Amino acid sequence: MKPRNILILIITAAVLAAAAVFTRKDESKQKTSAQLGDDLFPSLDVNAVRKIEMTAPDSTVTVARVDGAWVVTEKFGYPASFGRVKEFLLGLTELKQGMEVPANDDDRASLQLLDPSLASAIDKGSAATRLTLYNESGSALTSILVGKQPEAKAPQGPGPMGFGGYASGRYIDLAGTVYLLSENLSDVGQTTDRWLEKQLLNIPRSEIVEVTRSGPDVDAITISRAGVDDSFSLADLATNEVTVSYKMDNLTGALSFLNFSDIASPSLSVEETGLAAPVLFTARTAIGKIITVMIGGKVDDGETRYASIWAIYEAPPLPAATSPLDAEAEAARLEQQAKAQQEVSDLNAGVANWVYILESYISDRFLIKRVDLLEPPPEPEEEDQPDADADGADADAPAQSEVPESDEDDS
């Protein structure tokens, strides 16, 4: 072949090779552009999820669907917050693929993306939290490693409140590829407490007509009113005693936003929890719900207390009326009673078999002393004391006449 033809072939091959390289680069850019912003879990069906497991080097949080309800396994199967579970799962379906981050083993350690199962042999500060979703058969639907948040960035200029920057986003490892997501995934890596449904009751004082308190080492208290539009009064109030309004409100409103801090082990006996001889706080509502909170002894930390709850329903007496209720009013009354009975039944189904741990600032509401519901007695007025002169004599006392000295006869 002539040299000229060989040269043409070489040039042609070089052009084709260059074109292939540019084509591959362009395809790669198009692929990256197409993936960035795509759903991270495009085929995830949240209705198929039966268990959420978050495994860290030294702890595991398991939220599972059992008999149609979400529970926290590590908290003895206590109900989880359905709202939090729903928000978490729906949030996963909305996650988008973020920026891909090239990372070797050292990089993964610095991003806290090392497998937590290897944490016994590595620095725990380098381990990830593994998030795995399982279906009903126990097969994993998806699994990712969740690492640290990016370093906080300094704000662009001083903020209005003078605050600094804040971290945003989260590093993850999905199938061996590291991404930086824009979402924080703040629920991953939290303790079991975060997943519990912590509100026990929310009965406002406006519905209460009577509260009583009794038990060992406490004085008996009864506070009542005729109807929800009347004022509360303390029983056996002496004529010289005056109640403190806000303290009365605290006690009669003790069931409003009543939350617990933790669940006690079901293996504890009533003697260990102090619930064998509890302080009893009972509140009765105008529509017949009667809720009793039993306050037990202190937990080992010395601050919190054990408590349990149960409820019953007693239909309130019919109000005095000059004529019987008409059919519509009677139907409304019976419907209200049926609703209240169902609420009591639902409450007992949820709380009756559990022992709760209450923070001291909550349990102290139920343990207030009767004297602390009262205004302090006025201090006795001091009587005016007469002034004394410099010699200590009473200046206002009448002057005593001097006794003349007797004259003695000279003998």
Long-range contacts (C-beta under 8 A, 24 or more apart in sequence): 32-100, 35-97, 36-97, 36-98, 36-99, 37-96, 37-97, 38-96, 38-97, 39-93, 39-94, 39-95, 39-96, 39-97, 40-92, 40-95, 40-96, 40-97, 40-174, 40-179, 40-181, 41-92, 41-93, 41-95, 41-142, 44-92, 44-93, 44-133, 44-141, 44-142, 45-141, 46-89, 46-90, 46-92, 46-93, 48-135, 48-136, 48-141, 49-89, 49-133, 49-134, 49-135, 49-141, 50-134, 50-135, 50-136, 51-133, 51-134, 51-138, 52-85, 52-88, 52-89, 52-131, 52-132, 52-133, 53-130, 53-131, 53-132, 53-133, 53-134, 54-129, 54-130, 54-131, 54-188, 54-189, 55-116, 55-117, 55-129, 55-130, 55-132, 56-116, 56-119, 56-127, 56-129, 56-189, 57-116, 57-119, 57-120, 57-124, 57-127, 58-119, 58-124, 59-191, 61-190, 61-191, 61-192, 61-195, 63-195, 72-192, 72-195, 72-196, 74-192, 75-192, 75-196, 75-263, 76-263, 76-265, 76-266, 78-196, 78-197, 78-263, 78-354, 79-196, 79-197, 79-350, 80-195, 80-196, 80-197, 81-195, 81-196, 81-197, 81-198, 82-197, 84-187, 84-194, 84-195, 85-195, 88-187, 91-183, 92-133, 95-181, 95-183, 96-181, 96-182, 97-179, 98-169, 98-179, 98-180, 98-181, 98-182, 99-179, 99-180, 100-177, 100-178, 100-179, 101-171, 101-178, 101-179, 101-180, 102-178, 103-178, 107-178, 108-147, 108-173, 108-178, 111-147, 111-148, 111-171, 111-178, 112-147, 112-148, 112-171, 113-145, 113-147, 113-171, 113-172, 113-173, 113-178, 115-145, 116-145, 128-173, 129-188, 129-189, 131-185, 131-188, 144-172, 144-173, 144-174, 145-172, 145-173, 145-174, 146-170, 146-171, 146-172, 146-185, 146-188, 146-189, 147-171, 147-172, 147-173, 149-184, 150-180, 193-261, 193-262, 196-263, 198-259, 198-260, 198-261, 199-257, 199-258, 199-259, 200-258, 200-259, 200-260, 200-309, 200-351, 200-356, 201-255, 201-256, 201-258, 201-291, 201-309, 201-347, 202-255, 202-256, 202-257, 202-258, 203-255, 203-256, 203-283, 203-285, 203-289, 203-291, 204-253, 204-256, 205-249, 205-252, 205-253, 205-256, 207-285, 207-286, 207-287, 208-252, 208-253, 208-255, 208-283, 208-284, 208-285, 208-286, 209-284, 209-285, 209-286, 210-283, 210-284, 211-251, 211-252, 211-254, 211-281, 211-282, 211-283, 211-284, 212-280, 212-281, 212-282, 213-251, 213-279, 213-280, 213-281, 213-282, 213-366, 214-279, 214-280, 215-277, 215-278, 215-279, 215-280, 215-295, 216-277, 216-279, 217-279, 218-279, 218-367, 218-369, 219-369, 219-370, 221-251, 221-370, 221-373, 223-248, 223-251, 223-252, 227-286, 228-286, 234-370, 234-373, 240-377, 241-374, 241-375, 242-374, 242-375, 243-373, 243-374, 243-375, 244-372, 244-373, 244-374, 244-375, 247-368, 247-372, 247-373, 248-373, 250-365, 250-368, 251-365, 251-366, 251-368, 251-373, 252-283, 254-281, 254-283, 254-293, 254-365, 254-366, 255-283, 255-291, 255-293, 258-293, 258-362, 259-362, 260-307, 260-356, 260-357, 260-358, 261-304, 261-357, 261-358, 261-359, 262-304, 262-356, 262-357, 263-354, 263-355, 263-356, 263-357, 264-299, 264-306, 264-354, 264-355, 264-356, 264-357, 266-353, 266-354, 266-355, 268-306, 268-355, 270-296, 273-297, 273-306, 273-355, 274-298, 274-305, 274-306, 275-306, 275-308, 275-355, 278-308, 279-366, 279-367, 281-366, 284-314, 285-340, 286-316, 287-316, 287-336, 287-337, 287-340, 288-313, 288-314, 288-315, 288-316, 288-337, 288-340, 289-313, 289-340, 289-343, 289-344, 290-314, 291-347, 293-366, 295-358, 295-363, 295-366, 295-367, 296-355, 299-357, 303-359, 303-360, 304-357, 304-358, 304-359, 304-360, 304-363, 305-357, 305-358, 305-360, 305-363, 306-355, 306-356, 306-357, 306-358, 307-355, 307-356, 307-357, 307-358, 307-363, 308-351, 308-352, 308-354, 308-355, 308-356, 309-347, 309-351, 309-352, 309-356, 310-348, 310-351, 310-352, 311-344, 311-347, 311-348, 312-344, 313-337, 313-340, 313-341, 313-344
